[in-house]
Amino acid sequence: MEWMLQVIDEIDDAVGALRLYYLGVAAEIGLMLAAGLGIGAICAAIVAGAEVPLILAAAMVLSLTATLKIHRSRLQSYR
């Protein structure tokens, strides 16, 4: 009877790990898409002749997002 509980626990652990992996992959894809859209918006603003301060503000927001992402990944590697 105890071995059945162990099997069910192992299956539950595997499902939990797959769920966490899926959420992590979805978050990474979302970040890459957001960064791509941000870079595309900056390029479109340059081509359209937008004002330089607006383009620099968009670039600073994009770089801040990348910095926070790098910082978060470093914190996770220490755990």
Helices and strands as residue ranges (DSSP letters): H 2-48, H 52-78
